[in-house]
Amino acid sequence: MHEERTSMQAVCVDESGKLNVKHIPQPEPKDGQLLIRVAATALNRADLLQKRGLYPPPPGESEILGLEASGVIADIGPGVKGKWILGSKVMALLGGGGYAEYVAVPEELVMPVPSPLTLYQAAAVPEAWLTAYQLLHFIAKVKANETVLIHAGASGIGTAAIQLVRLKRAIPVVTAGSPEKLQFAEQMGAAVGINYKEEDFSEKVLQFTEGKGADVILDCVGGSYWEKNICSLAIDGRWVLYGMLGGKTADGDLLGKLLRKRGNLLCSLLRSRSLQYKAELVRSFTEQVLPHFQSTDPPLWPVIDSMFNMEDVEMAHQRMEANTNIGKIILKIGNP
């Protein structure tokens, strides 16, 4: 039982890095996979790197951009074990393929859409929220009452992390580059917001923590922040590096300063992880977090900056390149 498949529309990258909507064959669900008719996907910085040839998909994954999607189940592949129903609203973590009308996904990476969310809102959940959950709980193992410094606090991952830190009864402190972003982060629950363009964030963190420093740092910046990060870090603190927007190199006494803090430098990526690891992450998130999108007061919610139609994908990428977005940029693919 499945919808009749022929070709589908997908966003393809040409040799110059330009994005064009083309017709390509629809994927067939393989063993253990679900076929999703995509309503929407959301942009990630990995998409900007991949289209320039700087972040190729893992072996065996779709060459099409898109690390997450929402939609409805259009087909159920052989060997699927879960009680999935055709037409059910779902969202999924992808290794690639989200910028297309259909995507085939291992069933372990598919989640039901919480009832309060539209499919457009649901597209903003998988990559950002699973990344934030992974960093906080699988990697940093954050505890109640700890201070967590979140860089890029108004990003998709940042706004998810603020809410997850509050859910754990820990204390989120954020950096961002504009008063609007900081104001929004504080409305989301950040205890303090620091404008990294105007202030030394390490001074502010130490001031806020009365000299103790942050127990956990979620860092997507890397190189240019290393010294201020170590200065901000509490003794025995955990510095979690998951991106390098500020460069890959660090000059100076990094190891000496880190050693004096007895600091833990933890590095993590999600896309390159095994299916087994991702499946456990999705299972844990589905049990521990997904119910709070409808039961917590106030409920968790994905922050959406803007929405673009599929044919306007270049404009959507330009918005992300400009770094003015607060929350996720959604790309509408089909009808919700």
DAPE-V782433 format. One record per residue. N is the residue number from 1. RES is the residue in one small letter. SS is DSSP state (a for helix, b for strand, c for the rest). Layout:
BEGIN
((N RES SS) (N RES SS))
END
This chain:
BEGIN
((1 m c) (2 h b) (3 e c) (4 e c) (5 r c) (6 t c) (7 s b) (8 m b) (9 q b) (10 a b) (11 v b) (12 c b) (13 v b) (14 d c) (15 e c) (16 s c) (17 g c) (18 k c) (19 l b) (20 n b) (21 v b) (22 k b) (23 h b) (24 i b) (25 p b) (26 q c) (27 p c) (28 e c) (29 p c) (30 k c) (31 d c) (32 g c) (33 q b) (34 l b) (35 l b) (36 i b) (37 r b) (38 v b) (39 a b) (40 a b) (41 t b) (42 a b) (43 l c) (44 n c) (45 r a) (46 a a) (47 d a) (48 l a) (49 l a) (50 q a) (51 k c) (52 r c) (53 g c) (54 l c) (55 y c) (56 p c) (57 p c) (58 p c) (59 p c) (60 g c) (61 e c) (62 s c) (63 e c) (64 i c) (65 l c) (66 g c) (67 l c) (68 e b) (69 a b) (70 s b) (71 g b) (72 v b) (73 i b) (74 a b) (75 d b) (76 i b) (77 g c) (78 p c) (79 g c) (80 v c) (81 k c) (82 g c) (83 k c) (84 w c) (85 i c) (86 l c) (87 g c) (88 s c) (89 k b) (90 v b) (91 m b) (92 a b) (93 l b) (94 l c) (95 g c) (96 g c) (97 g c) (98 g c) (99 y c) (100 a b) (101 e c) (102 y b) (103 v b) (104 a b) (105 v b) (106 p b) (107 e a) (108 e a) (109 l a) (110 v b) (111 m b) (112 p b) (113 v c) (114 p c) (115 s c) (116 p c) (117 l c) (118 t c) (119 l a) (120 y a) (121 q a) (122 a a) (123 a c) (124 a c) (125 v c) (126 p a) (127 e a) (128 a a) (129 w a) (130 l a) (131 t a) (132 a a) (133 y a) (134 q a) (135 l a) (136 l a) (137 h a) (138 f a) (139 i a) (140 a c) (141 k c) (142 v c) (143 k c) (144 a c) (145 n c) (146 e c) (147 t b) (148 v b) (149 l b) (150 i b) (151 h c) (152 a c) (153 g c) (154 a c) (155 s c) (156 g a) (157 i a) (158 g a) (159 t a) (160 a a) (161 a a) (162 i a) (163 q a) (164 l a) (165 v a) (166 r a) (167 l a) (168 k c) (169 r c) (170 a c) (171 i b) (172 p b) (173 v b) (174 v b) (175 t b) (176 a b) (177 g c) (178 s c) (179 p a) (180 e a) (181 k a) (182 l a) (183 q a) (184 f a) (185 a a) (186 e a) (187 q a) (188 m a) (189 g c) (190 a c) (191 a c) (192 v b) (193 g b) (194 i b) (195 n b) (196 y c) (197 k c) (198 e c) (199 e c) (200 d c) (201 f a) (202 s a) (203 e a) (204 k a) (205 v a) (206 l a) (207 q a) (208 f a) (209 t c) (210 e c) (211 g c) (212 k c) (213 g c) (214 a b) (215 d b) (216 v b) (217 i b) (218 l b) (219 d b) (220 c c) (221 v c) (222 g c) (223 g a) (224 s a) (225 y a) (226 w a) (227 e a) (228 k a) (229 n a) (230 i a) (231 c a) (232 s a) (233 l b) (234 a b) (235 i b) (236 d b) (237 g b) (238 r b) (239 w b) (240 v b) (241 l b) (242 y c) (243 g c) (244 m c) (245 l c) (246 g c) (247 g c) (248 k c) (249 t c) (250 a c) (251 d c) (252 g c) (253 d c) (254 l a) (255 l a) (256 g a) (257 k a) (258 l a) (259 l a) (260 r a) (261 k c) (262 r c) (263 g c) (264 n b) (265 l b) (266 l b) (267 c b) (268 s c) (269 l c) (270 l c) (271 r c) (272 s c) (273 r c) (274 s c) (275 l a) (276 q a) (277 y a) (278 k a) (279 a a) (280 e a) (281 l a) (282 v a) (283 r a) (284 s a) (285 f a) (286 t a) (287 e a) (288 q a) (289 v c) (290 l a) (291 p a) (292 h a) (293 f a) (294 q c) (295 s c) (296 t c) (297 d c) (298 p c) (299 p c) (300 l c) (301 w c) (302 p c) (303 v c) (304 i b) (305 d b) (306 s b) (307 m b) (308 f b) (309 n b) (310 m a) (311 e a) (312 d a) (313 v a) (314 e a) (315 m a) (316 a a) (317 h a) (318 q a) (319 r a) (320 m a) (321 e a) (322 a a) (323 n c) (324 t c) (325 n c) (326 i c) (327 g c) (328 k b) (329 i b) (330 i b) (331 l b) (332 k b) (333 i c) (334 g c) (335 n c) (336 p c))
END
